[in-house]
Amino acid sequence: MKMEHVDGRDAGKVVLFALSTCGWCGKTKGLLKELGIAFDFVYVDLLPPEEMDNAIATIEKYNPAGSFPTLLIDDKNVIIGFREEEIRGAFGK
Amino acid sequence: MTTADISDDDVEKQFQVLDSEARSGGYHLNPDLEFTKKLVHGLLVNESRYGYPACPCRLSRSIKAEDLDIICPCNYRDPDLDQYGACYCALYVSDAILSKKKSLIPVPDRRPPRSERNSRKTIHTISSGSLSYPVWRCRVCGYLCAREEAPLVCPVCKAKKERFERFM
């Protein structure tokens, strides 16, 4: 699955599954940029069908509801939705 | 219209339509205009992609029959407004949020996960033997009407005929 990379401070493996049309996904991406950490993101709604299926299967492993935004940290910690305090807390700010 | 063709003017026009429909039904759009207009843009994108305005914060698979519950206004808006003061994407907010008595909090998705969606239950229909007309219920706002067929558009929430179910 092709991810877009945003440069920044290394805070582990940070992956954001988002939708290009979603306001809360936009706010989450904005917050990660504000925190200045490096992360990868993918707009799942823009993926071709097969890749979309793979992305959904990955998201559902960590977030059974399959909802957006899903933020995955180091392949184990997951933050579902734009939970600003939790996201700031996860990156020590 | 392709995604790239959606102009600020299109967004503004659709915002005005949604705002006036919301007011007439006693609903409110989110007063954060910048955020709200991004969602309206998302709805127009989805309408051009899928042929219907699926929720901008949920993933559509472009199969209308499977997405009827998330066509905006979605079937989950009213219970979310009651419980959280906003719908899932926060296009719509409650009186309390509008008057700043409450602040917005993230709304968990009330839509059942994919694995449970196929077994979506239909409502219990009460026997209508003694009624002169069937009764139709709007799945979005609960409006009921007794007539041969459901109305083309819900007079309260503007949901289309396909969102109605037989109630009695």
HADDOCK unambig.tbl for C-alpha pairs under 7 A between the chains (distance, minus, plus):
assign (segid A and resid 19 and name CA) (segid B and resid 57 and name CA) 6.73 0.50 0.50
assign (segid A and resid 21 and name CA) (segid B and resid 39 and name CA) 6.85 0.50 0.50
assign (segid A and resid 21 and name CA) (segid B and resid 42 and name CA) 4.47 0.50 0.50
assign (segid A and resid 21 and name CA) (segid B and resid 56 and name CA) 5.04 0.50 0.50
assign (segid A and resid 21 and name CA) (segid B and resid 57 and name CA) 6.58 0.50 0.50
assign (segid A and resid 22 and name CA) (segid B and resid 39 and name CA) 6.72 0.50 0.50
assign (segid A and resid 22 and name CA) (segid B and resid 42 and name CA) 6.93 0.50 0.50
assign (segid A and resid 22 and name CA) (segid B and resid 56 and name CA) 5.08 0.50 0.50
assign (segid A and resid 22 and name CA) (segid B and resid 57 and name CA) 4.39 0.50 0.50
assign (segid A and resid 23 and name CA) (segid B and resid 35 and name CA) 6.56 0.50 0.50
assign (segid A and resid 23 and name CA) (segid B and resid 38 and name CA) 6.65 0.50 0.50
assign (segid A and resid 23 and name CA) (segid B and resid 39 and name CA) 6.17 0.50 0.50
assign (segid A and resid 45 and name CA) (segid B and resid 59 and name CA) 6.32 0.50 0.50
assign (segid A and resid 64 and name CA) (segid B and resid 113 and name CA) 6.73 0.50 0.50
assign (segid A and resid 65 and name CA) (segid B and resid 113 and name CA) 4.70 0.50 0.50
assign (segid A and resid 66 and name CA) (segid B and resid 113 and name CA) 6.82 0.50 0.50
assign (segid A and resid 67 and name CA) (segid B and resid 58 and name CA) 6.80 0.50 0.50
assign (segid A and resid 67 and name CA) (segid B and resid 109 and name CA) 6.99 0.50 0.50
assign (segid A and resid 68 and name CA) (segid B and resid 57 and name CA) 6.69 0.50 0.50
assign (segid A and resid 68 and name CA) (segid B and resid 58 and name CA) 6.89 0.50 0.50
assign (segid A and resid 81 and name CA) (segid B and resid 106 and name CA) 6.53 0.50 0.50
assign (segid A and resid 82 and name CA) (segid B and resid 106 and name CA) 6.46 0.50 0.50
assign (segid A and resid 83 and name CA) (segid B and resid 106 and name CA) 6.73 0.50 0.50
